[in-house]
Amino acid sequence: MAKTQEKESEFKIPSPYRFKRYYIYAVVTIVSLVVPFIRLDGNHIFLLSFDNKQLHLMGVAFDMQELYLMPFLLMLLFLGIFAATAIGGRAWCGWACPQTIFRVIYRDLIESTLLKLRRIKNKQKDPDLSNAQNVSKKVIGIVLWSILSLIAASNFMWYFVPPEDFFVYLQDPVEHKFLIGIVLSIAAFLIYDVVKLKEDFCIYVCPYSRVQSVLYDDDTLQAIYSTKRGGNIYDDHKEKVIFKQKDLPNESDECTACESCVTVCPTHIDIRKGLQLECINCLECVDACTKVMGKLGKPSLVQWSSTNEIFNGKATKIVRKSTIMYSVALIIIIGLLFIMGGEKEHMLLNINKTTQLYKIKENNKVANNFLFLFQNTDSKEHTYALEIVDNPDIEIERFEPFKLGAKQLTKKVIILTTTKRLVDDNTKDTPIPVTIKAYAVDDPKKVVVFRKAVFIFPRADKLK
C-alpha cells in the first residue's frame, strides 16, 4: 500500500489535452470571426469577392485577370494539411476542423455543460428523452445551436461578401434573396450536420480519413495504445478477446478493461484495436486513460506518440525525408506567391485592334485605330496618360490624360499615326511592333504598365 502511494506521489498527471484543445478552438473561432473585418489600405486580409470579381490577399486586391494566384493558394492549403498529417496525424481534424469545433460546442458546451443532458466523459450514451423535461432541454439546445449556425453561416459568407456589404444587403432582403437563401441553406445544413449526422460526417463523408493511411509513417504522431504495457485486447483478426482485467493472459498487463477510452471516443472506436480511419486525433482517449492510470501512479497506456517510440523503442523523428520534402515544397510555393503577388498591377489595360487595319489620310499620313480598355484596380482615383516608348516615328493622336475612379473601368478609342515612310515594300502590309506605356500621372512609379500592340503599315504602292 505504501509502495503504491509512493508511486502515486512520484507520478504527476499531465494537463488534459481536452482543455488545450478548447483554447485552440477559442483562438480559431476568434480569428475566423475577426479576419473578415480587418482591412489594410482599404482591402481585406482574405476575401474572394464574387460581386467585384476580386481576390483580396493580405491587403492586396487581385482582379479576375490576376487569379493565377488561386492554384498556388490551393496547393499551399493541401500541402499544408498533408505536411501536418505526416507530422501530427489528423491533428487538423481534432484540433482545428470546423466540424469538430461545432460538435464540441453543441455536445460538450450546450448539451453537457449548460443543459446537463449528457456527460462529457461518456459520448456513447445519447441523452435520455423519455421525459418531457429532457425533451424541452433538447429543443432548447437545438434552438441555441440554430442561432450559432446562423452566425457561423454568415461568418462563412463574409469571406465571399465583405461584412460592410453583407449587413447592407440584409437591410433589403427582397433584393438579395439569393444571398439570404445561401446563408439559410448553410445554417440548415449545419443544424442537420451537428445535431443529426454528428461524427458520421467524419467517418463517411469527409474524404480526408481515406488518404491518411497514405500519409502516415512510423514517425507520425497519433493516439496509440501500447500493447506491450496494456496487453492485447484484440486478436489478429481484430476480434475482441478480453472483456475483463482477469481475462488478460499476463499478470504484467496493465490495462484495467475499464473502457474509459472507448466511452469517451466521439467516433465510437476502441483505440486498443490499433490505428483506424475513424480516429480524428482528438486525444480524448489519452485523457481518459491518463486519469485512470494516474490514480494507479502510472502513465497512460494510450499516448500521443509514434509507432517507432511505442513499439520499436526509437525516438520520434520530426525532421525526416517526408517532412523535409513537404517543407521545401511549401517554401517554394510561398516564395512564388510573394514573387507573383509583388507583380500586382494597380491598373489593367487591354488593347484590341479595330476591324479596319489602317487608314491613309492626306500627305500619306497612316492611322491605326485601337480600342483601349482601362481599369483602375487601385483604391483611389488616378489620372492616366499614354506614351510610345520604342518608336519615335509613331505618335498618339488626339489623346488627353483622363481621370478614372477607384475600381472603375472605361473604354477609349486610341489613334496611332505616322507621317514617316516606315517600310518600303510593294508586296504586302507590314506589322510593326509598338510598346505602349500607360501610367498614372500622380504616381508614375507605382501605377504603370507596358503593353505590346501591332501597328499595320500599308504596302508602298498604296501611298502617293
TORTITI-622981 format. One record per residue (C-alpha): residue number from 1; x, y, z. Coordinates in Angstrom, 3 decimals, padded with zeros to 6 digits, always signed. Each point is the difference from the previous one (the first is absolute). Layout:
+-------+----------+----------+----------+
: numar :        u :        v :        w :
+-------+----------+----------+----------+
:   NUM :        X :        Y :        Z :
...
+-------+----------+----------+----------+
END
This chain:
+-------+----------+----------+----------+
: numar :        u :        v :        w :
+-------+----------+----------+----------+
:     1 : +000.000 : +000.000 : +000.000 :
:     2 : +002.811 : +002.378 : +000.950 :
:     3 : +001.789 : -000.959 : -003.211 :
:     4 : -003.048 : +000.901 : -002.074 :
:     5 : -000.344 : +003.369 : +001.754 :
:     6 : +003.690 : +000.653 : -000.634 :
:     7 : -000.526 : -000.674 : -003.729 :
:     8 : -003.044 : +002.280 : -000.051 :
:     9 : +001.970 : +002.812 : +001.600 :
:    10 : +002.829 : -000.429 : -002.506 :
:    11 : -002.259 : +000.012 : -003.086 :
:    12 : -001.455 : +003.334 : -001.005 :
:    13 : -003.174 : -000.087 : -002.109 :
:    14 : +000.442 : +002.331 : -002.996 :
:    15 : -002.554 : +002.637 : -000.909 :
:    16 : -002.820 : -001.475 : -002.131 :
:    17 : +000.248 : +000.503 : -003.757 :
:    18 : -003.710 : +000.844 : +000.034 :
:    19 : +000.589 : +003.358 : +001.676 :
:    20 : +002.902 : +000.769 : -002.345 :
:    21 : -002.317 : -000.713 : -002.926 :
:    22 : -002.612 : +002.349 : +001.436 :
:    23 : +002.583 : +002.822 : +000.006 :
:    24 : +000.885 : -000.754 : -003.626 :
:    25 : -003.705 : -000.081 : -000.925 :
:    26 : -000.498 : +003.422 : +001.611 :
:    27 : +002.945 : +001.457 : -001.926 :
:    28 : -001.177 : -001.513 : -003.321 :
:    29 : -003.540 : +001.305 : +000.577 :
:    30 : +001.132 : +003.510 : +000.888 :
:    31 : +002.379 : +000.164 : -002.987 :
:    32 : -002.652 : -001.229 : -002.455 :
:    33 : -002.488 : +002.597 : +001.293 :
:    34 : +002.446 : +002.912 : +000.069 :
:    35 : +001.958 : -000.494 : -003.253 :
:    36 : -002.850 : +001.118 : -002.344 :
:    37 : -000.145 : +003.370 : +001.797 :
:    38 : +003.729 : +000.794 : -000.243 :
:    39 : +000.935 : +002.271 : -002.892 :
:    40 : +003.394 : +001.191 : -001.223 :
:    41 : +000.103 : +003.006 : -002.313 :
:    42 : -003.712 : -000.432 : -000.680 :
:    43 : +000.285 : -003.715 : -000.879 :
:    44 : -000.706 : -003.125 : +002.063 :
:    45 : +002.441 : -002.549 : +001.426 :
:    46 : -001.789 : -002.747 : -001.926 :
:    47 : -003.079 : +000.384 : -002.186 :
:    48 : -001.137 : -001.809 : -003.127 :
:    49 : -002.560 : +002.519 : -001.200 :
:    50 : -002.506 : -001.233 : -002.577 :
:    51 : -001.605 : +003.463 : -000.175 :
:    52 : +003.196 : +001.793 : -000.998 :
:    53 : +001.688 : -003.061 : -001.528 :
:    54 : +003.060 : +000.548 : +002.175 :
:    55 : +002.291 : -001.927 : +002.313 :
:    56 : +001.245 : +001.961 : +003.001 :
:    57 : +003.130 : -001.473 : +001.549 :
:    58 : +001.883 : +001.685 : +002.843 :
:    59 : -001.413 : +003.397 : -000.919 :
:    60 : +000.671 : -000.271 : -003.746 :
:    61 : -002.919 : -000.247 : -002.465 :
:    62 : +000.471 : -002.246 : -003.022 :
:    63 : -002.496 : +000.148 : -002.859 :
:    64 : -001.303 : -002.877 : -002.118 :
:    65 : +002.896 : +000.403 : -002.432 :
:    66 : +002.398 : -000.592 : +002.915 :
:    67 : -001.601 : -003.088 : +001.509 :
:    68 : +003.003 : -002.063 : -001.032 :
:    69 : +000.741 : +000.106 : +003.739 :
:    70 : -002.925 : -002.299 : +000.858 :
:    71 : +001.724 : -003.269 : -001.024 :
:    72 : +002.942 : +000.929 : +002.233 :
:    73 : -002.331 : +000.703 : +002.918 :
:    74 : -001.731 : -003.365 : -000.494 :
:    75 : +003.358 : -001.790 : -000.194 :
:    76 : +001.084 : +001.794 : +003.172 :
:    77 : -003.199 : -001.110 : +001.753 :
:    78 : +000.203 : -003.657 : -000.990 :
:    79 : +003.764 : -000.357 : +000.447 :
:    80 : -000.310 : +001.696 : +003.388 :
:    81 : -002.645 : -002.509 : +001.112 :
:    82 : +002.027 : -002.915 : -001.390 :
:    83 : +003.131 : +001.222 : +001.815 :
:    84 : -001.944 : +000.411 : +003.249 :
:    85 : -001.376 : -003.542 : -000.434 :
:    86 : +003.446 : -001.515 : -000.616 :
:    87 : +001.264 : +001.620 : +003.214 :
:    88 : -002.998 : +000.022 : +002.353 :
:    89 : -002.497 : -002.418 : -001.515 :
:    90 : -003.523 : +001.344 : -000.313 :
:    91 : +000.867 : +002.970 : +002.193 :
:    92 : -002.059 : +002.213 : -002.324 :
:    93 : -003.100 : -002.136 : +000.632 :
:    94 : +000.293 : -000.047 : +003.768 :
:    95 : +001.375 : +003.480 : +000.611 :
:    96 : -001.144 : +002.436 : -002.693 :
:    97 : -002.680 : -001.498 : -002.265 :
:    98 : -003.281 : +001.985 : +000.139 :
:    99 : -001.972 : -003.264 : +000.096 :
:   100 : +001.747 : -001.059 : +003.221 :
:   101 : -000.259 : +003.461 : +001.543 :
:   102 : -003.734 : +000.166 : -000.762 :
:   103 : -000.582 : -003.428 : +001.515 :
:   104 : +001.922 : +000.916 : +003.153 :
:   105 : -001.999 : +003.221 : +000.370 :
:   106 : -003.303 : -001.831 : -000.385 :
:   107 : +000.801 : -003.238 : +001.839 :
:   108 : +002.413 : +001.091 : +002.740 :
:   109 : -001.052 : +003.602 : +000.582 :
:   110 : -003.740 : +000.115 : -000.727 :
:   111 : -001.212 : -003.553 : +000.709 :
:   112 : +002.470 : -001.012 : +002.722 :
:   113 : +001.051 : +003.167 : +001.846 :
:   114 : -003.024 : +002.279 : -000.381 :
:   115 : -002.931 : -002.411 : -000.225 :
:   116 : +001.453 : -003.033 : +001.856 :
:   117 : -001.492 : -002.382 : -002.571 :
:   118 : +003.118 : -002.162 : -000.239 :
:   119 : +003.432 : -000.453 : +001.543 :
:   120 : +003.144 : +001.175 : -001.756 :
:   121 : +001.869 : -003.180 : +000.879 :
:   122 : -002.694 : -002.242 : -001.493 :
:   123 : -000.625 : +000.774 : -003.647 :
:   124 : -001.516 : -003.374 : -000.805 :
:   125 : -003.180 : +000.551 : +001.981 :
:   126 : -002.578 : +002.210 : -001.681 :
:   127 : -002.155 : +002.335 : +002.124 :
:   128 : -002.979 : -001.615 : +001.668 :
:   129 : -003.058 : +001.494 : -001.691 :
:   130 : -002.578 : -002.096 : +001.820 :
:   131 : -001.222 : +002.941 : +002.096 :
:   132 : -001.396 : +003.401 : -000.968 :
:   133 : +002.708 : +001.945 : +001.853 :
:   134 : +002.814 : -001.520 : -002.020 :
:   135 : -001.959 : +000.438 : -003.243 :
:   136 : -000.404 : +003.693 : +000.852 :
:   137 : +003.738 : +000.253 : +000.661 :
:   138 : +000.713 : -001.700 : -003.308 :
:   139 : -002.188 : +002.537 : -001.809 :
:   140 : +001.726 : +002.858 : +001.819 :
:   141 : +003.367 : -001.454 : -001.018 :
:   142 : -001.043 : -000.162 : -003.663 :
:   143 : -001.299 : +003.599 : +000.146 :
:   144 : +003.288 : +001.209 : +001.510 :
:   145 : +001.980 : -001.850 : -002.645 :
:   146 : -002.288 : +001.379 : -002.740 :
:   147 : +000.914 : +003.533 : +001.078 :
:   148 : +003.697 : -000.887 : -000.026 :
:   149 : -000.456 : -001.670 : -003.409 :
:   150 : -001.336 : +003.235 : -001.460 :
:   151 : +003.039 : +001.835 : +001.370 :
:   152 : +002.350 : -002.682 : -001.396 :
:   153 : -001.747 : +000.079 : -003.406 :
:   154 : +000.261 : +003.791 : -000.101 :
:   155 : +003.654 : -000.192 : +001.022 :
:   156 : +000.629 : -002.394 : -002.897 :
:   157 : -001.662 : +002.392 : -002.439 :
:   158 : +002.151 : +002.910 : +001.224 :
:   159 : +002.927 : -001.577 : -001.819 :
:   160 : -001.945 : +000.390 : -003.262 :
:   161 : -002.185 : +003.038 : +000.720 :
:   162 : +001.811 : +002.571 : +002.194 :
:   163 : -001.762 : +000.778 : +003.302 :
:   164 : -000.479 : +003.663 : -000.915 :
:   165 : -002.058 : -001.115 : -003.030 :
:   166 : -001.578 : -003.023 : +001.707 :
:   167 : -001.767 : +002.017 : +002.696 :
:   168 : -001.201 : +002.556 : -002.547 :
:   169 : -001.473 : -002.807 : -002.127 :
:   170 : -001.827 : -001.395 : +003.035 :
:   171 : -001.868 : +003.288 : +000.339 :
:   172 : -001.589 : -000.641 : -003.406 :
:   173 : -000.814 : -003.734 : +000.072 :
:   174 : -002.397 : +000.119 : -002.957 :
:   175 : +002.794 : +001.132 : -002.333 :
:   176 : +002.486 : -002.523 : +001.399 :
:   177 : -002.006 : -003.197 : +000.274 :
:   178 : +002.803 : -002.086 : -001.488 :
:   179 : +002.514 : +001.084 : +002.661 :
:   180 : -002.461 : -000.559 : +002.837 :
:   181 : -000.965 : -003.361 : -001.507 :
:   182 : +003.648 : -001.117 : +000.000 :
:   183 : +000.470 : +001.073 : +003.640 :
:   184 : -003.163 : -001.804 : +001.098 :
:   185 : +000.979 : -003.112 : -001.996 :
:   186 : +003.444 : -000.125 : +001.616 :
:   187 : -001.549 : +000.507 : +003.445 :
:   188 : -002.545 : -002.780 : -000.643 :
:   189 : +002.799 : -002.351 : -001.071 :
:   190 : +002.004 : +000.824 : +003.140 :
:   191 : -003.031 : -000.752 : +002.168 :
:   192 : -000.541 : -003.353 : -001.712 :
:   193 : +003.711 : -000.775 : -000.016 :
:   194 : +000.696 : +000.759 : +003.661 :
:   195 : -003.290 : -001.232 : +001.508 :
:   196 : -000.739 : -003.018 : -002.196 :
:   197 : +003.008 : -001.014 : -002.115 :
:   198 : +002.533 : +000.574 : +002.793 :
:   199 : +003.376 : -001.767 : -000.383 :
:   200 : -001.418 : -002.091 : -002.857 :
:   201 : +001.051 : +002.964 : -002.142 :
:   202 : +003.647 : -000.681 : +000.933 :
:   203 : -000.351 : -003.743 : -000.554 :
:   204 : -002.097 : -000.243 : -003.162 :
:   205 : -000.029 : +003.418 : -001.713 :
:   206 : +003.399 : +001.626 : +000.515 :
:   207 : +002.579 : -001.398 : -002.468 :
:   208 : +002.921 : +000.970 : +002.226 :
:   209 : -000.145 : -003.203 : +002.070 :
:   210 : +000.385 : -002.066 : -003.183 :
:   211 : +003.366 : +001.553 : -000.855 :
:   212 : +001.496 : +000.009 : +003.491 :
:   213 : +001.440 : -003.513 : -000.292 :
:   214 : +002.041 : +001.130 : -003.013 :
:   215 : +001.444 : +002.950 : +001.940 :
:   216 : +000.805 : -001.818 : +003.253 :
:   217 : +003.357 : -001.590 : +000.751 :
:   218 : +001.662 : -001.457 : +003.095 :
:   219 : +000.930 : +003.477 : +001.271 :
:   220 : -003.470 : +001.549 : -000.341 :
:   221 : -001.396 : +001.175 : +003.322 :
:   222 : -003.367 : -001.584 : +000.758 :
:   223 : -002.056 : -001.487 : +002.822 :
:   224 : +001.552 : -003.450 : +000.615 :
:   225 : -000.830 : -002.686 : +002.521 :
:   226 : +003.076 : -001.835 : +001.287 :
:   227 : -000.624 : -003.743 : -000.237 :
:   228 : +003.408 : -000.548 : +001.633 :
:   229 : -001.249 : +001.540 : +003.234 :
:   230 : -003.743 : -000.475 : -000.189 :
:   231 : -000.251 : -003.366 : -001.720 :
:   232 : -001.807 : -001.127 : -003.155 :
:   233 : -003.729 : +000.621 : +000.310 :
:   234 : -000.642 : -001.088 : -003.619 :
:   235 : +001.329 : -002.936 : -002.007 :
:   236 : +001.584 : +000.149 : -003.455 :
:   237 : -003.461 : +000.080 : -001.624 :
:   238 : -000.999 : +003.075 : +002.061 :
:   239 : -002.439 : -002.103 : +001.999 :
:   240 : -000.309 : +000.985 : +003.654 :
:   241 : +001.300 : -002.714 : +002.329 :
:   242 : +000.434 : +001.826 : +003.321 :
:   243 : -003.062 : +001.311 : +001.770 :
:   244 : +001.221 : +000.214 : +003.594 :
:   245 : +003.355 : +000.553 : +001.666 :
:   246 : +000.052 : -003.573 : +001.358 :
:   247 : -000.066 : -001.282 : -003.585 :
:   248 : +003.368 : +001.585 : -000.828 :
:   249 : +002.512 : -002.770 : -000.742 :
:   250 : +002.941 : +001.567 : +001.866 :
:   251 : +000.058 : +001.350 : +003.556 :
:   252 : +002.261 : +002.825 : -001.178 :
:   253 : -002.682 : +001.315 : -002.413 :
:   254 : -001.139 : +003.353 : +001.378 :
:   255 : -003.316 : +000.636 : -001.817 :
:   256 : -002.841 : +000.098 : +002.526 :
:   257 : -002.663 : -000.719 : -002.694 :
:   258 : -001.939 : +002.993 : +001.336 :
:   259 : -000.715 : +001.093 : -003.578 :
:   260 : +000.176 : +003.692 : +000.906 :
:   261 : +001.929 : +000.517 : -003.242 :
:   262 : -002.933 : -001.533 : -001.896 :
:   263 : -002.898 : +001.817 : +001.645 :
:   264 : +001.661 : +003.405 : -000.441 :
:   265 : +000.756 : -000.449 : -003.728 :
:   266 : -002.179 : +002.296 : -002.182 :
:   267 : +000.356 : -002.259 : -003.055 :
:   268 : -000.907 : -003.147 : +001.987 :
:   269 : +003.202 : -002.001 : -000.522 :
:   270 : +002.204 : -002.003 : +002.339 :
:   271 : +003.516 : +001.399 : -000.276 :
:   272 : +001.358 : -003.297 : +001.384 :
:   273 : -000.813 : -001.562 : -003.376 :
:   274 : +002.772 : +002.061 : -001.628 :
:   275 : -000.016 : +002.727 : -002.644 :
:   276 : -003.441 : +000.528 : -001.535 :
:   277 : -001.115 : +002.490 : -002.637 :
:   278 : -002.781 : +001.232 : +002.315 :
:   279 : +002.560 : +001.384 : +002.510 :
:   280 : +000.098 : +003.808 : -000.179 :
:   281 : +002.912 : +000.458 : +002.429 :
:   282 : -002.117 : +001.872 : +002.531 :
:   283 : +001.963 : -001.843 : +002.744 :
:   284 : -003.084 : -000.466 : +002.188 :
:   285 : +001.107 : -003.611 : +000.507 :
:   286 : +003.423 : +001.190 : +001.156 :
:   287 : -001.619 : +002.246 : +002.611 :
:   288 : -002.329 : -002.784 : +001.186 :
:   289 : +002.786 : -002.555 : +000.400 :
:   290 : +002.299 : +002.579 : +001.585 :
:   291 : -002.602 : +000.633 : +002.710 :
:   292 : -000.548 : -003.718 : +000.713 :
:   293 : +003.657 : -001.034 : -000.078 :
:   294 : +001.022 : +003.163 : +001.872 :
:   295 : -001.966 : -001.228 : +003.016 :
:   296 : +002.230 : -003.082 : -000.084 :
:   297 : +003.128 : +002.139 : -000.251 :
:   298 : +000.691 : -001.061 : -003.575 :
:   299 : +000.177 : +001.843 : -003.324 :
:   300 : -002.826 : -000.410 : -002.512 :
:   301 : -000.135 : -003.148 : -002.130 :
:   302 : -001.284 : +002.148 : -002.859 :
:   303 : +002.383 : +002.731 : -001.013 :
:   304 : +000.428 : +002.602 : -002.713 :
:   305 : +003.151 : -001.500 : -001.378 :
:   306 : +001.409 : -001.854 : -002.996 :
:   307 : +000.211 : -003.660 : -000.942 :
:   308 : +003.792 : +000.178 : +000.197 :
:   309 : -000.076 : +001.332 : +003.557 :
:   310 : -002.700 : -002.321 : +001.384 :
:   311 : +000.822 : -003.263 : -001.758 :
:   312 : +003.540 : +000.301 : -001.351 :
:   313 : +001.653 : +001.895 : +002.834 :
:   314 : +001.302 : +002.722 : -002.338 :
:   315 : -000.254 : +003.752 : +000.432 :
:   316 : -002.576 : +001.728 : -002.201 :
:   317 : +001.642 : +001.851 : -002.890 :
:   318 : -001.771 : +003.212 : -000.874 :
:   319 : +002.657 : +000.902 : -002.578 :
:   320 : +000.008 : -002.814 : -002.556 :
:   321 : -000.169 : -000.498 : -003.745 :
:   322 : -003.770 : +000.563 : -000.347 :
:   323 : -000.120 : +003.096 : +002.221 :
:   324 : +003.037 : +001.493 : -001.754 :
:   325 : -001.672 : -000.513 : -003.388 :
:   326 : -003.233 : +001.594 : +001.227 :
:   327 : +001.944 : +002.925 : +001.498 :
:   328 : +001.910 : +000.607 : -003.235 :
:   329 : -003.213 : -000.136 : -002.050 :
:   330 : -001.758 : +002.423 : +002.375 :
:   331 : +002.947 : +002.426 : -000.041 :
:   332 : +000.044 : -000.057 : -003.824 :
:   333 : -003.763 : +000.666 : -000.217 :
:   334 : +000.139 : +002.793 : +002.601 :
:   335 : +002.954 : +001.519 : -001.875 :
:   336 : -001.904 : -000.116 : -003.280 :
:   337 : -003.015 : +001.600 : +001.684 :
:   338 : +002.134 : +002.896 : +001.224 :
:   339 : +001.710 : +000.416 : -003.369 :
:   340 : -003.214 : -000.099 : -002.017 :
:   341 : -001.877 : +002.039 : +002.585 :
:   342 : +002.728 : +002.626 : -000.253 :
:   343 : -000.787 : +000.361 : -003.714 :
:   344 : -003.445 : +001.300 : +000.795 :
:   345 : -001.091 : +002.538 : -002.592 :
:   346 : -001.900 : +002.980 : +001.395 :
:   347 : -001.593 : +000.572 : -003.380 :
:   348 : -001.089 : -002.394 : -002.721 :
:   349 : +000.188 : +000.787 : -003.699 :
:   350 : -001.258 : -002.097 : -002.902 :
:   351 : +000.757 : +001.130 : -003.560 :
:   352 : -002.026 : -001.254 : -002.973 :
:   353 : +000.331 : +000.947 : -003.651 :
:   354 : -003.134 : +001.240 : -001.718 :
:   355 : -001.295 : -001.781 : -003.119 :
:   356 : +001.561 : +002.601 : -002.315 :
:   357 : +003.699 : -000.829 : -000.416 :
:   358 : +001.061 : +003.564 : -000.827 :
:   359 : -001.108 : +003.227 : -001.589 :
:   360 : +002.065 : +002.155 : -002.377 :
:   361 : -000.662 : +003.718 : +000.421 :
:   362 : +001.356 : +003.108 : -001.739 :
:   363 : +003.742 : +000.291 : -000.539 :
:   364 : +000.369 : -003.802 : +000.375 :
:   365 : -000.876 : +000.152 : +003.675 :
:   366 : -000.735 : -003.572 : +001.202 :
:   367 : -002.384 : -000.534 : +002.934 :
:   368 : -000.792 : -003.139 : +001.991 :
:   369 : -002.973 : -000.081 : +002.354 :
:   370 : +000.109 : -001.988 : +003.247 :
:   371 : -002.527 : -000.628 : +002.758 :
:   372 : +001.591 : +000.446 : +003.431 :
:   373 : -001.741 : -001.412 : +003.081 :
:   374 : +001.295 : +001.700 : +003.167 :
:   375 : -000.759 : -001.300 : +003.494 :
:   376 : +001.083 : +001.705 : +003.215 :
:   377 : +000.614 : -002.841 : +002.465 :
:   378 : +001.416 : +002.337 : +002.645 :
:   379 : -001.934 : +001.320 : +002.988 :
:   380 : +000.158 : +003.664 : -001.112 :
:   381 : -000.588 : +002.149 : -003.070 :
:   382 : +002.812 : +000.446 : -002.533 :
:   383 : +000.665 : +002.109 : -003.105 :
:   384 : +001.290 : -002.183 : -002.844 :
:   385 : +002.303 : +000.888 : -002.888 :
:   386 : +001.518 : -001.930 : -002.923 :
:   387 : +003.416 : -000.073 : -001.707 :
:   388 : +001.629 : -001.980 : -002.794 :
:   389 : +003.390 : -001.070 : +001.337 :
:   390 : +001.764 : -001.791 : -002.868 :
:   391 : -000.965 : +001.750 : -003.279 :
:   392 : +000.319 : +003.810 : -000.204 :
:   393 : -001.429 : +000.008 : -003.547 :
:   394 : -003.440 : -001.112 : +001.265 :
:   395 : -002.115 : +002.446 : +001.994 :
:   396 : -003.188 : -000.065 : +002.059 :
:   397 : -002.543 : +002.342 : -001.548 :
:   398 : -002.655 : +002.048 : +001.780 :
:   399 : +000.444 : -001.576 : +003.420 :
:   400 : -000.154 : +001.928 : +003.263 :
:   401 : +000.722 : -001.410 : +003.487 :
:   402 : -003.242 : -000.966 : +001.748 :
:   403 : -001.167 : -000.831 : +003.522 :
:   404 : -001.367 : -003.378 : +001.046 :
:   405 : -001.456 : -000.764 : +003.431 :
:   406 : +000.959 : -002.891 : +002.249 :
:   407 : -001.172 : -003.437 : -001.233 :
:   408 : -001.486 : +001.592 : -003.159 :
:   409 : +000.630 : -000.836 : -003.643 :
:   410 : -000.456 : +001.811 : -003.290 :
:   411 : +000.492 : -000.507 : -003.745 :
:   412 : +001.765 : +002.444 : -002.288 :
:   413 : +000.781 : +000.011 : -003.720 :
:   414 : +003.694 : +000.825 : -000.420 :
:   415 : +001.428 : +001.037 : -003.380 :
:   416 : +003.653 : -000.668 : -000.812 :
:   417 : +001.354 : +001.899 : -002.995 :
:   418 : +003.195 : +000.506 : -001.973 :
:   419 : +001.034 : +002.313 : -002.849 :
:   420 : +003.272 : -001.812 : -000.606 :
:   421 : +000.533 : -002.711 : -002.587 :
:   422 : +000.830 : -002.762 : +002.469 :
:   423 : +000.209 : -002.814 : -002.568 :
:   424 : +000.477 : -000.014 : -003.774 :
:   425 : -001.575 : -003.281 : -001.065 :
:   426 : -002.242 : -000.344 : -003.043 :
:   427 : -000.990 : -003.608 : +000.725 :
:   428 : -001.842 : +000.074 : +003.314 :
:   429 : -001.143 : +001.984 : +003.016 :
:   430 : +002.573 : -000.015 : +002.788 :
:   431 : -000.763 : -000.516 : +003.724 :
:   432 : +002.200 : +002.164 : +002.230 :
:   433 : +000.211 : -000.867 : +003.743 :
:   434 : -000.632 : +002.946 : +002.311 :
:   435 : +000.396 : +000.174 : +003.791 :
:   436 : -002.492 : +002.258 : +001.762 :
:   437 : +000.538 : +001.285 : +003.509 :
:   438 : -003.095 : +000.846 : +002.032 :
:   439 : +000.537 : +001.669 : +003.367 :
:   440 : -001.591 : +002.129 : +002.699 :
:   441 : +001.208 : +003.590 : -000.210 :
:   442 : -000.362 : +000.357 : +003.771 :
:   443 : +001.945 : -003.221 : +000.805 :
:   444 : +002.034 : -001.085 : -003.065 :
:   445 : +002.362 : -002.365 : +001.852 :
:   446 : -002.665 : -002.104 : +001.682 :
:   447 : -002.812 : +000.097 : -002.561 :
:   448 : +001.542 : -000.865 : -003.372 :
:   449 : -000.461 : -002.765 : -002.564 :
:   450 : +001.576 : -000.800 : -003.356 :
:   451 : -001.980 : -001.584 : -002.809 :
:   452 : +000.926 : -001.190 : -003.484 :
:   453 : -002.039 : +001.053 : -003.048 :
:   454 : +000.434 : -000.496 : -003.741 :
:   455 : -000.068 : +003.003 : -002.324 :
:   456 : -000.871 : -001.009 : -003.586 :
:   457 : +001.870 : +001.983 : -002.662 :
:   458 : -001.407 : -000.254 : -003.569 :
:   459 : +001.964 : -001.284 : -002.947 :
:   460 : +001.824 : +002.667 : -001.966 :
:   461 : -002.223 : +000.021 : -003.094 :
:   462 : -002.954 : +001.236 : +002.086 :
:   463 : +001.869 : +003.162 : +000.940 :
:   464 : +000.171 : +003.048 : -002.257 :
+-------+----------+----------+----------+
END
